[in-house]
Every structure is written in C-alpha cells, then in structure tokens.
C-alpha cells in the first residue's frame, strides 16, 4: 500500500539531450512550459509526475476530462473551483472524500496536501518546489497526526 511513481526523474535523464521535435506526453500531465519549449527538467517532473498525480489522488478524477472545458486540465479545474470559494470549493474539488470525513484533522491534512499539489502545478516552473521541499511539506502535514491506535492508548492511560 505504498505508491510508487514510475516515471519520476525521466526529465533528469533527458537533460542535455536535444529537444524533441514534437510534444510528447499524456494529456493532462504535460507541464505548460513543455508545450512551447519542448524541453523538460526537474520542475517539469514536479508538475506532471507529482503535482498532477496528487490532484488525481485528492479529487478521484482523471487529469483530462471533457467537463473541464476545451484545453483545460485537472489543474485548471481545481484552480477554478478553489478560487470560487472556501469550504464549498474544497467540497467540490474533493467530493465525498471531503464530506465523509468526520474529523477536521483529516480535512486539514487534505487541504494542506492540496496546497502542496497547487504549488507543484504552478504555471511558472521557478515557483514550483523541489521534490525535496515537497517531501518536507508533506511530512509537516502529518507531523502532529498520530495513528488512531496510539491516540486510543493515550486516552486510556490519561
């Protein structure tokens, strides 16, 4: 039950290689800058192999769907929903995963993870965090969270 992203780091392997002559990649995953430079780097990987994948996990949606609109992806859709407003926007984005959670702690963690995903999918590559920074941010989101069993034991001993 530990996910692995298989193609993370491909950009690093391709660095120094000549640019490709055509856009290659799966619809919805391609970093915006790739469509006009045809070059990839670590920030392109952060966008596609991490940011978009996080959005998929949080929303339960695919990266490209007709309902997002012509030329729009999950990134555009999430940004529009979040910009539309607070709790309602988050509920629209995360659906039943958001409304079914009884604890605010889980919602806080989901909202922080969404914030990380949005940073990873910034339009400007220089604004995207490094993967090391992403790992640190995600560790922070769950640092204070104890497993449910540990919490029950803590309450029993008090």
PAPA-897624 format. One record per atom (N, C-alpha, C): residue in one letter; atom name; x, y, z. Coordinates in steps of 0.02 Angstrom, whole numbers, plus 50000, padded with zeros to 5 digits. Layout:
BEGIN
REC,residuo,atomo,xx,yy,zz
REC,a,CA,X,Y,Z $
...
***
This chain:
BEGIN
REC,residuo,atomo,xx,yy,zz
REC,x,N,50041,49940,50000 $
REC,x,CA,50000,50000,50000 $
REC,x,C,50043,50064,50000 $
REC,x,N,50103,50061,49972 $
REC,x,CA,50144,50120,49965 $
REC,x,C,50153,50134,49891 $
REC,x,N,50124,50189,49866 $
REC,x,CA,50127,50203,49794 $
REC,x,C,50197,50220,49771 $
REC,x,N,50210,50206,49708 $
REC,x,CA,50274,50223,49676 $
REC,x,C,50258,50257,49610 $
REC,x,N,50289,50313,49597 $
REC,x,CA,50280,50347,49533 $
REC,x,C,50337,50324,49488 $
REC,x,N,50319,50290,49434 $
REC,x,CA,50368,50255,49393 $
REC,x,C,50411,50301,49350 $
REC,x,N,50384,50356,49324 $
REC,x,CA,50424,50394,49277 $
REC,x,C,50455,50456,49306 $
REC,x,N,50451,50466,49372 $
REC,x,CA,50482,50524,49402 $
REC,x,C,50558,50522,49391 $
REC,x,N,50586,50574,49366 $
REC,x,CA,50658,50576,49353 $
REC,x,C,50675,50567,49281 $
REC,x,N,50627,50555,49238 $
REC,x,CA,50641,50548,49167 $
REC,x,C,50671,50612,49139 $
REC,x,N,50646,50670,49163 $
REC,x,CA,50672,50734,49139 $
REC,x,C,50747,50740,49154 $
REC,x,N,50766,50716,49212 $
REC,x,CA,50837,50720,49231 $
REC,x,C,50880,50678,49184 $
REC,x,N,50854,50620,49165 $
REC,x,CA,50890,50576,49119 $
REC,x,C,50894,50607,49049 $
REC,x,N,50844,50646,49030 $
REC,x,CA,50843,50677,48964 $
REC,x,C,50879,50743,48961 $
REC,x,N,50897,50772,49018 $
REC,x,CA,50931,50836,49018 $
REC,x,C,50994,50831,48976 $
REC,x,N,51005,50880,48937 $
REC,x,CA,51064,50879,48893 $
REC,x,C,51049,50849,48826 $
REC,x,N,50996,50811,48821 $
REC,x,CA,50977,50782,48757 $
REC,x,C,50946,50837,48715 $
REC,x,N,50947,50829,48651 $
REC,x,CA,50918,50878,48606 $
REC,x,C,50842,50881,48618 $
REC,x,N,50812,50940,48610 $
REC,x,CA,50739,50944,48618 $
REC,x,C,50704,50899,48568 $
REC,x,N,50646,50874,48588 $
REC,x,CA,50607,50832,48543 $
REC,x,C,50575,50876,48490 $
REC,x,N,50558,50847,48434 $
REC,x,CA,50529,50886,48379 $
REC,x,C,50453,50894,48385 $
REC,x,N,50422,50858,48431 $
REC,x,CA,50350,50863,48441 $
REC,x,C,50334,50853,48514 $
REC,x,N,50276,50879,48534 $
REC,x,CA,50255,50870,48603 $
REC,x,C,50242,50797,48616 $
REC,x,N,50272,50770,48668 $
REC,x,CA,50262,50700,48687 $
REC,x,C,50241,50699,48760 $
REC,x,N,50191,50660,48775 $
REC,x,CA,50169,50655,48844 $
REC,x,C,50094,50644,48846 $
REC,x,N,50070,50625,48904 $
REC,x,CA,49999,50611,48912 $
REC,x,C,49961,50675,48925 $
REC,x,N,49904,50681,48893 $
REC,x,CA,49861,50739,48900 $
REC,x,C,49843,50748,48974 $
REC,x,N,49850,50809,48998 $
REC,x,CA,49835,50823,49067 $
REC,x,C,49895,50822,49113 $
REC,x,N,49948,50789,49092 $
REC,x,CA,50009,50785,49132 $
REC,x,C,50064,50833,49109 $
REC,x,N,50059,50857,49049 $
REC,x,CA,50113,50896,49019 $
REC,x,C,50118,50964,49054 $
REC,x,N,50178,50981,49077 $
REC,x,CA,50191,51046,49108 $
REC,x,C,50182,51100,49055 $
REC,x,N,50152,51157,49073 $
REC,x,CA,50137,51209,49023 $
REC,x,C,50197,51231,48982 $
REC,x,N,50254,51237,49013 $
REC,x,CA,50313,51262,48976 $
REC,x,C,50338,51213,48923 $
REC,x,N,50322,51150,48932 $
REC,x,CA,50345,51099,48885 $
REC,x,C,50314,51108,48816 $
REC,x,N,50252,51132,48815 $
REC,x,CA,50218,51139,48751 $
REC,x,C,50250,51191,48705 $
REC,x,N,50287,51239,48733 $
REC,x,CA,50320,51288,48690 $
REC,x,C,50396,51283,48689 $
REC,x,N,50427,51248,48737 $
REC,x,CA,50500,51241,48735 $
REC,x,C,50521,51172,48712 $
REC,x,N,50477,51123,48719 $
REC,x,CA,50493,51052,48704 $
REC,x,C,50552,51027,48744 $
REC,x,N,50565,51060,48801 $
REC,x,CA,50618,51039,48845 $
REC,x,C,50589,51024,48914 $
REC,x,N,50618,50975,48947 $
REC,x,CA,50595,50956,49014 $
REC,x,C,50652,50962,49063 $
REC,x,N,50635,50971,49125 $
REC,x,CA,50685,50972,49179 $
REC,x,C,50651,50946,49242 $
REC,x,N,50684,50953,49298 $
REC,x,CA,50657,50927,49361 $
REC,x,C,50590,50960,49379 $
REC,x,N,50583,51024,49362 $
REC,x,CA,50522,51060,49377 $
REC,x,C,50463,51034,49335 $
REC,x,N,50478,51010,49275 $
REC,x,CA,50426,50979,49234 $
REC,x,C,50403,50914,49267 $
REC,x,N,50449,50877,49295 $
REC,x,CA,50431,50815,49330 $
REC,x,C,50390,50830,49392 $
REC,x,N,50408,50883,49429 $
REC,x,CA,50370,50902,49488 $
REC,x,C,50298,50917,49468 $
REC,x,N,50289,50951,49413 $
REC,x,CA,50222,50967,49389 $
REC,x,C,50183,50904,49371 $
REC,x,N,50210,50866,49325 $
REC,x,CA,50172,50810,49297 $
REC,x,C,50171,50748,49341 $
REC,x,N,50229,50727,49362 $
REC,x,CA,50233,50663,49398 $
REC,x,C,50217,50669,49472 $
REC,x,N,50211,50729,49496 $
REC,x,CA,50194,50735,49566 $
REC,x,C,50132,50778,49578 $
REC,x,N,50133,50840,49552 $
REC,x,CA,50076,50885,49563 $
REC,x,C,50011,50858,49535 $
REC,x,N,50012,50838,49472 $
REC,x,CA,49951,50812,49440 $
REC,x,C,49930,50747,49473 $
REC,x,N,49977,50704,49490 $
REC,x,CA,49960,50641,49523 $
REC,x,C,49928,50654,49591 $
REC,x,N,49954,50702,49628 $
REC,x,CA,49923,50720,49693 $
REC,x,C,49852,50744,49683 $
REC,x,N,49840,50785,49631 $
REC,x,CA,49773,50809,49618 $
REC,x,C,49726,50751,49600 $
REC,x,N,49752,50703,49563 $
REC,x,CA,49712,50644,49547 $
REC,x,C,49692,50607,49611 $
REC,x,N,49740,50598,49655 $
REC,x,CA,49727,50561,49718 $
REC,x,C,49677,50598,49762 $
REC,x,N,49684,50664,49766 $
REC,x,CA,49640,50703,49809 $
REC,x,C,49569,50709,49782 $
REC,x,N,49563,50714,49716 $
REC,x,CA,49497,50726,49687 $
REC,x,C,49463,50662,49662 $
REC,x,N,49501,50610,49650 $
REC,x,CA,49473,50549,49621 $
REC,x,C,49455,50558,49548 $
REC,x,N,49485,50607,49515 $
REC,x,CA,49470,50622,49445 $
REC,x,C,49531,50611,49401 $
REC,x,N,49518,50606,49336 $
REC,x,CA,49572,50597,49287 $
REC,x,C,49600,50666,49269 $
REC,x,N,49662,50667,49243 $
REC,x,CA,49693,50731,49226 $
REC,x,C,49661,50768,49168 $
REC,x,N,49626,50733,49124 $
REC,x,CA,49592,50765,49068 $
REC,x,C,49522,50736,49061 $
REC,x,N,49473,50779,49064 $
REC,x,CA,49402,50760,49058 $
REC,x,C,49367,50814,49017 $
REC,x,N,49318,50795,48976 $
REC,x,CA,49281,50845,48937 $
REC,x,C,49248,50899,48980 $
REC,x,N,49226,50881,49041 $
REC,x,CA,49191,50929,49083 $
REC,x,C,49236,50987,49106 $
REC,x,N,49302,50980,49102 $
REC,x,CA,49347,51034,49121 $
REC,x,C,49345,51091,49071 $
REC,x,N,49324,51076,49009 $
REC,x,CA,49322,51126,48957 $
REC,x,C,49378,51116,48907 $
REC,x,N,49368,51145,48848 $
REC,x,CA,49417,51140,48794 $
REC,x,C,49485,51167,48816 $
REC,x,N,49536,51125,48809 $
REC,x,CA,49604,51146,48826 $
REC,x,C,49619,51151,48901 $
REC,x,N,49572,51129,48943 $
REC,x,CA,49582,51132,49015 $
REC,x,C,49598,51063,49043 $
REC,x,N,49632,51063,49099 $
REC,x,CA,49652,51001,49132 $
REC,x,C,49627,51001,49204 $
REC,x,N,49643,50949,49240 $
REC,x,CA,49625,50945,49311 $
REC,x,C,49655,51005,49349 $
REC,x,N,49714,51027,49329 $
REC,x,CA,49746,51083,49363 $
REC,x,C,49702,51146,49356 $
REC,x,N,49680,51160,49295 $
REC,x,CA,49638,51219,49283 $
REC,x,C,49572,51213,49321 $
REC,x,N,49542,51153,49319 $
REC,x,CA,49479,51141,49352 $
REC,x,C,49484,51152,49427 $
REC,x,N,49536,51123,49458 $
REC,x,CA,49545,51131,49531 $
REC,x,C,49556,51205,49548 $
REC,x,N,49597,51239,49510 $
REC,x,CA,49610,51310,49524 $
REC,x,C,49546,51351,49520 $
REC,x,N,49504,51337,49469 $
REC,x,CA,49441,51374,49463 $
REC,x,C,49396,51361,49523 $
REC,x,N,49390,51297,49543 $
REC,x,CA,49346,51279,49599 $
REC,x,C,49370,51310,49665 $
REC,x,N,49435,51306,49677 $
REC,x,CA,49463,51333,49739 $
REC,x,C,49455,51409,49740 $
REC,x,N,49466,51442,49684 $
REC,x,CA,49458,51514,49680 $
REC,x,C,49385,51535,49689 $
REC,x,N,49339,51490,49671 $
REC,x,CA,49267,51506,49677 $
REC,x,C,49245,51512,49749 $
REC,x,N,49282,51479,49793 $
REC,x,CA,49262,51493,49862 $
REC,x,C,49268,51439,49914 $
REC,x,N,49305,51455,49964 $
REC,x,CA,49312,51422,50029 $
REC,x,C,49292,51350,50034 $
REC,x,N,49251,51336,50084 $
REC,x,CA,49231,51267,50101 $
REC,x,C,49193,51235,50042 $
REC,x,N,49151,51274,50008 $
REC,x,CA,49113,51247,49951 $
REC,x,C,49159,51227,49895 $
REC,x,N,49211,51266,49882 $
REC,x,CA,49259,51249,49830 $
REC,x,C,49298,51186,49846 $
REC,x,N,49317,51180,49909 $
REC,x,CA,49354,51120,49930 $
REC,x,C,49309,51059,49926 $
REC,x,N,49246,51067,49944 $
REC,x,CA,49198,51012,49940 $
REC,x,C,49188,50991,49867 $
REC,x,N,49183,51039,49822 $
REC,x,CA,49176,51024,49750 $
REC,x,C,49236,50985,49725 $
REC,x,N,49296,51006,49746 $
REC,x,CA,49357,50975,49722 $
REC,x,C,49367,50905,49750 $
REC,x,N,49356,50896,49814 $
REC,x,CA,49371,50832,49846 $
REC,x,C,49311,50787,49855 $
REC,x,N,49252,50811,49838 $
REC,x,CA,49192,50770,49837 $
REC,x,C,49177,50733,49902 $
REC,x,N,49158,50670,49895 $
REC,x,CA,49137,50631,49953 $
REC,x,C,49194,50619,50002 $
REC,x,N,49256,50618,49978 $
REC,x,CA,49312,50609,50024 $
REC,x,C,49313,50666,50074 $
REC,x,N,49291,50725,50054 $
REC,x,CA,49290,50784,50098 $
REC,x,C,49229,50782,50144 $
REC,x,N,49171,50766,50117 $
REC,x,CA,49110,50768,50158 $
REC,x,C,49103,50707,50203 $
REC,x,N,49133,50650,50185 $
REC,x,CA,49128,50590,50226 $
REC,x,C,49174,50590,50286 $
REC,x,N,49224,50632,50286 $
REC,x,CA,49272,50633,50341 $
REC,x,C,49241,50666,50402 $
REC,x,N,49239,50630,50457 $
REC,x,CA,49208,50657,50517 $
REC,x,C,49254,50705,50554 $
REC,x,N,49319,50693,50550 $
REC,x,CA,49366,50734,50588 $
REC,x,C,49394,50792,50548 $
REC,x,N,49399,50849,50581 $
REC,x,CA,49429,50908,50549 $
REC,x,C,49503,50897,50537 $
REC,x,N,49533,50852,50575 $
REC,x,CA,49605,50838,50568 $
REC,x,C,49620,50811,50498 $
REC,x,N,49578,50766,50474 $
REC,x,CA,49587,50736,50407 $
REC,x,C,49576,50790,50354 $
REC,x,N,49526,50831,50364 $
REC,x,CA,49513,50885,50316 $
REC,x,C,49571,50933,50313 $
REC,x,N,49599,50950,50371 $
REC,x,CA,49657,50995,50372 $
REC,x,C,49715,50965,50332 $
REC,x,N,49727,50900,50342 $
REC,x,CA,49780,50866,50306 $
REC,x,C,49767,50866,50231 $
REC,x,N,49705,50854,50212 $
REC,x,CA,49687,50854,50141 $
REC,x,C,49697,50924,50111 $
REC,x,N,49676,50976,50148 $
REC,x,CA,49683,51045,50123 $
REC,x,C,49757,51064,50116 $
REC,x,N,49798,51043,50163 $
REC,x,CA,49870,51058,50158 $
REC,x,C,49902,51020,50100 $
REC,x,N,49880,50959,50089 $
REC,x,CA,49906,50919,50033 $
REC,x,C,49884,50951,49967 $
REC,x,N,49824,50977,49965 $
REC,x,CA,49800,51012,49905 $
REC,x,C,49844,51074,49892 $
REC,x,N,49861,51109,49945 $
REC,x,CA,49905,51168,49938 $
REC,x,C,49972,51148,49907 $
REC,x,N,50000,51092,49930 $
REC,x,CA,50063,51066,49902 $
REC,x,C,50054,51050,49827 $
REC,x,N,49999,51017,49811 $
REC,x,CA,49985,50999,49741 $
REC,x,C,49980,51061,49697 $
REC,x,N,49949,51113,49723 $
REC,x,CA,49942,51175,49684 $
REC,x,C,50010,51210,49676 $
REC,x,N,50052,51206,49726 $
REC,x,CA,50120,51233,49718 $
REC,x,C,50158,51195,49665 $
REC,x,N,50151,51129,49665 $
REC,x,CA,50186,51087,49616 $
REC,x,C,50163,51100,49545 $
REC,x,N,50101,51124,49538 $
REC,x,CA,50074,51136,49472 $
REC,x,C,50071,51211,49455 $
REC,x,N,50113,51250,49487 $
REC,x,CA,50117,51321,49469 $
REC,x,C,50134,51328,49396 $
REC,x,N,50104,51378,49363 $
REC,x,CA,50118,51388,49292 $
REC,x,C,50191,51405,49280 $
REC,x,N,50220,51442,49325 $
REC,x,CA,50290,51462,49318 $
REC,x,C,50335,51409,49351 $
REC,x,N,50380,51378,49312 $
REC,x,CA,50422,51325,49340 $
REC,x,C,50465,51347,49400 $
REC,x,N,50486,51409,49400 $
REC,x,CA,50528,51433,49455 $
REC,x,C,50490,51437,49521 $
REC,x,N,50423,51439,49518 $
REC,x,CA,50383,51441,49578 $
REC,x,C,50368,51372,49607 $
REC,x,N,50384,51320,49569 $
REC,x,CA,50372,51252,49593 $
REC,x,C,50427,51232,49642 $
REC,x,N,50409,51196,49694 $
REC,x,CA,50460,51174,49742 $
REC,x,C,50501,51116,49714 $
REC,x,N,50558,51105,49744 $
REC,x,CA,50598,51046,49727 $
REC,x,C,50562,50986,49758 $
REC,x,N,50579,50927,49734 $
REC,x,CA,50547,50867,49762 $
REC,x,C,50566,50859,49836 $
REC,x,N,50626,50880,49853 $
REC,x,CA,50647,50878,49923 $
REC,x,C,50603,50922,49967 $
REC,x,N,50587,50982,49941 $
REC,x,CA,50542,51028,49977 $
REC,x,C,50472,50998,49982 $
REC,x,N,50450,50965,49930 $
REC,x,CA,50383,50934,49930 $
REC,x,C,50380,50881,49985 $
REC,x,N,50431,50840,49990 $
REC,x,CA,50433,50788,50041 $
REC,x,C,50429,50820,50110 $
REC,x,N,50467,50873,50121 $
REC,x,CA,50466,50908,50186 $
REC,x,C,50397,50935,50201 $
REC,x,N,50366,50966,50151 $
REC,x,CA,50299,50995,50162 $
REC,x,C,50248,50940,50179 $
REC,x,N,50251,50884,50144 $
REC,x,CA,50204,50830,50158 $
REC,x,C,50217,50799,50226 $
REC,x,N,50279,50795,50247 $
REC,x,CA,50294,50770,50314 $
REC,x,C,50265,50816,50366 $
REC,x,N,50268,50881,50354 $
REC,x,CA,50240,50930,50400 $
REC,x,C,50165,50922,50408 $
REC,x,N,50130,50905,50353 $
REC,x,CA,50057,50899,50356 $
REC,x,C,50035,50844,50403 $
REC,x,N,50077,50794,50414 $
REC,x,CA,50057,50739,50458 $
REC,x,C,50100,50732,50520 $
REC,x,N,50143,50779,50532 $
REC,x,CA,50189,50775,50589 $
REC,x,C,50152,50767,50655 $
REC,x,N,50099,50806,50666 $
REC,x,CA,50064,50804,50730 $
REC,x,C,50011,50750,50733 $
REC,x,N,50001,50715,50679 $
REC,x,CA,49949,50665,50675 $
REC,x,C,49975,50598,50699 $
REC,x,N,49942,50570,50749 $
REC,x,CA,49961,50504,50775 $
REC,x,C,49913,50453,50746 $
REC,x,N,49935,50391,50738 $
REC,x,CA,49889,50339,50716 $
REC,x,C,49832,50332,50767 $
REC,x,N,49774,50312,50743 $
REC,x,CA,49714,50306,50786 $
REC,x,C,49726,50261,50846 $
REC,x,N,49762,50206,50837 $
REC,x,CA,49775,50160,50893 $
REC,x,C,49817,50194,50947 $
REC,x,N,49865,50233,50927 $
REC,x,CA,49907,50269,50976 $
REC,x,C,49865,50320,51014 $
REC,x,N,49818,50353,50981 $
REC,x,CA,49776,50402,51014 $
REC,x,C,49732,50368,51066 $
REC,x,N,49704,50309,51049 $
REC,x,CA,49661,50273,51096 $
REC,x,C,49699,50253,51158 $
REC,x,N,49761,50230,51149 $
REC,x,CA,49802,50211,51206 $
REC,x,C,49818,50272,51249 $
REC,x,N,49831,50329,51218 $
REC,x,CA,49845,50390,51255 $
REC,x,C,49786,50409,51297 $
REC,x,N,49725,50405,51269 $
REC,x,CA,49665,50422,51307 $
REC,x,C,49652,50373,51364 $
REC,x,N,49668,50309,51354 $
REC,x,CA,49657,50259,51407 $
REC,x,C,49703,50269,51466 $
REC,x,N,49765,50291,51452 $
REC,x,CA,49813,50299,51506 $
REC,x,C,49803,50363,51544 $
REC,x,N,49766,50412,51516 $
REC,x,CA,49756,50476,51549 $
REC,x,C,49700,50474,51599 $
***
